[in-house]
Amino acid sequence: MIDKFPYGKAPFWLFVAAVASTLFLMLVQGKQPERADLVMVTFTEAHFAAYQKALPRFERKHDLRVELQFADWGALQRRLQNAMLAGVEVPDVVEMMESSLGFFTRGPEKDFGFLDLTDRVKRDGLDQRMVSTRFALWMARGKIYGIPHDVHPMMLAYRKDIVEGLGIDVAELDTWDKFAAVGRKIGKDLDGDGNPDRYMLEMPANGGWALQALILQLGGGLFDENGNITLVSEATERAFLWYLKQSRGPASIGYDVGWGQSVMKSLSDGLVLFFWTPDWRSYWFQEFAPKNKGKMALMPLPAFEPGGRRTSVWGGAGVSIAKSSQRPDDAWELVKFLYFDQDELEPRFRETNILPPLKQAWTLPAFQAKNPYYSGQRLGKLYADLAPETPPVYSAPVHNIAQSKLDQAFFRVATYYKKRGEAGLREKVKSELALAQKELEDLAYRNKVLEQAE
């Protein structure tokens, strides 16, 4: 047969391989199981592991089969948007990252790929039973398109052993001015090399998430509840000025410890005493710096004025239901089970320290338990006490670009401050924020749908 094949031996075997591959694919596709009743995708390994444990109980209760998938968020976001635009099959339930809803709500409302959950939320009383500010992340044009997974109130984790050894009473650090004054006293060169060997506060050089936490604490943000761009605000100006003066120059109290292992080394060495710590990061320290067990403690953020807000937020996740889902009611039951079932929330908190937005869960034993890593403090209660104060975080289709513009403005102001000091600094902050806002508005309002929505 090979000898009679007109094109030679090599093309013959290529032809055989192609036919065999085609037959194999047909056989495999024919045996593939039917699609599960519901398909859910998440982007975090911790959530994936927790949901895998929980789903069998949901499946038995509702006589449904649920397929749980894991995907990197960047790839998931692009593939999901393309699938929605093409009208092809997408997961019924999608867990998303903070501020990502705007990516899917850039066009007319009729083209949104997710289900409007507003009526369901109100029908089940979730707007009253949950921390209301957390819905802000999952709203677009006044409607709710996602359910918040967490609250992420922020505190400061600190080296209790060193702080107390220095005679610092954290109860007296109730304002940022008091905090900074103490920080200037303890920032000393201990080994005579001309550089400080101890800093008060972790402070990224570019401002980044720490600067945004301060802006939110002051009641500001990138956007307001209507999606208007709000880079120009008293809150942002004030946060810029405070952060610049504490992170740069001879009177600085902060040090950029980077990320990952360098953070843990700075913590263990006592180079930096206080670290920005939302609930999820408190577990991060437990997991990756276990030798500091019993040496750590938590305190609320200092306020900008006496009696002011003593927390902020950093991060978040939420879940949405695809508008194309053939079983939206079952999908809604799945969301409620994973996010609100108290038998699931307790073990999940023990494994993550993440505070759920469902207020009634906070009275469960796990949330009241003492945490040995943080010197026996009741970690869950500390975060729950601050949760009602957390500021809302609003999103918009240009969210990522807005963050970039804010970073650029801060960099230019920081360069100015390094060269000229405080002379004309406030005016420089105002002008750079105004420029950033104008550039962002020019870009955003090329989208006529958003312009008409104002």
Buried (B, 14 or more C-beta within 10 A) or exposed (E): EEEEBEEEEEEBEEEEEEEEEEEEEEEEEEEEEEEBBBBBBBBBEBBBBBBEEBBEEBBEEBEBBBBBEBBEBEEBBEEBBEBBEEEEEBBBBBBBBBBBBBBBBBBEEEEBBBBBBBEBBEEBEBEEBBBBBBBBBBBBEEBBBBBBBBBBBBBBBBBBBBBEEEEBEBEEBBBBBBBBEBBEEBBEEEEEEEEBBBBBBBBBBBBBBBBBBBBBBBBBBBBBEEBEBBBBBEBBBBBBBBBBBBBBEEEBBBBBBEEEEEBBEBBEEBBBBBBBBBBBBBBBBBEEBEEBBEBBBBBBBBBBEEEBBBBBBBBBBBBBBBBBBEBBEBBBBBBBBBBBBEEBBBEBBBBBBBBBBBBEBBEBEBBEBEBEBBBEBBBBBBBBBBBEBBBBBBBBBBBBBBBEBBBBBBBBBBEBBEEEEEEEBEEBBBBBBEBBBBBBBEBBBEBEEBEEBE
